Amino acid sequence: MKELLSPKDIVRSGLCIGCGSCVAQARSADTHMAFDAYGQLKPEGPSSWFRHDSEAFTRTCPFSPGARNEDQLAAELFPAPAHRDAALGSFQTAYVGYVAEEEFRMQGSSGGMVSWVAMELLRKGLIDGVAHVVATQDPQSDGRYFRYRISRTEAEINEGAKSRYYPIEMAEILNTIREVPGRYAVVGIPCFIKAVQLLRQEDAIFRERIQFTLGLFCGHMKSARFVESFAWQLNVPFKEVERVEYRQKLPDRPANWYNAKLTLRDGSSANRDWWNLADGDWGAGFYMNSACNFCDDVVAETSDISFGDAWVEPYSSDGRGTNVVVVRSPLVEQLVESAIQAGRLHLETVDAKFVEQTQAAGFRQRREGLAYRLTWRKRGVRPRKRVAPDATTQTKERKLIYRMRNFITQGSHKVFRLARALKSPQLYLGWARMVLSIYHGLAYHQGNISEMRKRLAGLRKV
C-alpha cells in the first residue's frame, strides 16, 4: 500500500466521507465539494491537486490509514480521564436525561442537550460562535437543503436544533474560521470531529480558534437521495420541497417512532411514519456512504462532549425525547454539573455499559460487523482500524445480515440513480420493498421465508 495518499486514492477506495477537510486545506478557488452521481459530497479540483500524494493529506483525512486513530487523539486531548472504556473511549462522566429549562427539549429531536451546551458556551463568554448545521433558506436555488453556518446569537443557535440526515461538508466553514478571528465551537458527527482534531494538530490557527467540539452519536451518513425518496413516497413534487424535517417530534408518541415531514413552497406539507416507507428501516443501510462501513467510532470519542438518543426503555417511549451524554472535557463537565445543581438540566449519571446499550445496534455494526467487513476483498486503500479483521466469531446469520446490508447500500445508490434517470419512482420503490422484506426476514426472523413473504405483502399495501 502507498505510504502517502491523495484525495483521489481515498475517493476511489470508497473511503471519502465528504467532510471537506482536504478542500479547506487546499485554500484554492479551483477546489470545492460537489455532489456525485449518487448524491454524496466529494472533493473536486485540478488533477495536480486531486492526484497529488501529500503528507499533510495523509495525516489529516479522517479515513486515511496514515492518520492518528481515535485512541491516539483522545490520549492527547484528554490525558487524565476518569474512565476509559472500550466502547466509549476516554471520558469523565456519562448521563441520561434532558434540558429542564426553556423550550430546548421540545425544539430538538431528542432531549435538547446539543443546543443547550452550545448556547451555554456562548452565554459564558467561552466562544464567539458555533459552527453547526442549519437549513438553507432556498434549497432549490442553493442546491442543498442544509449547510454549516456560524451562529453568534441564541436565536441563531436555536435554528440548528434537530437531526439532519443529509450530506454536509465543512470546507466553507473551516475557511471562515481561518479567515475570521474568534473562538469557536464545532458541532459534528464522529468522523467530522476527528477531521477537526487532526486539522488542529496540523494547523496552529485551527488549534487556537476551535476551542470546543460537540459530537453527535452516529449510525451512518445518508445521501441526498433520501430526501428525494421521501418526496416520491409522499407524492409531492421534489422541486417544490422547501423544508425537510426528518424526525417530526410528536410528544404523544414514542421517540423512536420517526415521522418525516416535507413542507412545500406554498406552505402545504406532507408527512409519513418511517416504518411506512420502503426504505425507512435505518439499520438496513439504504443510501449509506461507503466510508461508514469502515468507521469504528459511534459516540464521537474525540469530542469534548457528545450526545445521542436514549434508545432503551423507558426513555425510548417518551415522545418528548431523552439524551445520553458523554462528557470528556473537565471544563464542560463543570458547566454541566453546575446546571444540574441549579435545576437547569435534568440529568442522572450512568455507567459506560448503559450508554453502550442505548446504541447496541451501532456498536454491533461498527465492531463485530466491521471486523467481518475487514476480511472482504477490497480494491485500493485498505483502512487501518482499531478493530482486527475477523471472520470466525460471527454466526452464519449475522454474516448474512452484514452481506445483505452491504447489498442494500450499494443497490440503493445504483437503482435509485437508474429510476431517477428514467423518471420511474416505482422501479426503485418496488426494488426497495423487495430487498427490505428479505432483510427483515434475515434480521428479525432468522431467514424464515414465510415471514419474508408476509413482510413483502404488507409493504405492497402501503
Disulfide bonds with the S-S distance in Angstrom:
none
